[in-house]
Amino acid sequence: MPFIKVHISSLEAPANKALLVKRLREVMVEELQINEKIGQVVLYEAKPQHRSIHTDRSDRFVFMEVYMYPGRTAEVKKMLMESFVEEVHQIFHVDPRDINCCLLEIPQDNWFGGININK
């Protein structure tokens, strides 16, 4: 079920966008030790004029939302977030201080989808 939303500036290079999505998906599978056939990463882009930040932030800031079932240790969650920040930093060259992540744990009974309802 892990689902990752990545919010970026539309000015990032197209090749880097594709690479980031691929790498985040790989990191998700590795760090969470999940089957490679589950989990999604979706990249959302906004034009610079559609993003507003305070003056201490880069206009290339990145915000990530990570949705997953509860139950993982604080250590696993920290490693996951640190790995995501590192990938964004390496690929987009955004300062880690301008990369924010939030992790939302959704109980399994509050998640629907990915199943065959025609069985």
Secondary structure, 3 states (H helix, E strand, C coil): CCEEEEEEECCCCHHHHHHHHHHHHHHHHHHHCCCCCCCEEEEEEECHHHCCCCCCCCCCCEEEEEEECCCCCHHHHHHHHHHHHHHHHHHHCCCHHHEEEEEEECCHHHCCCCCCCCC
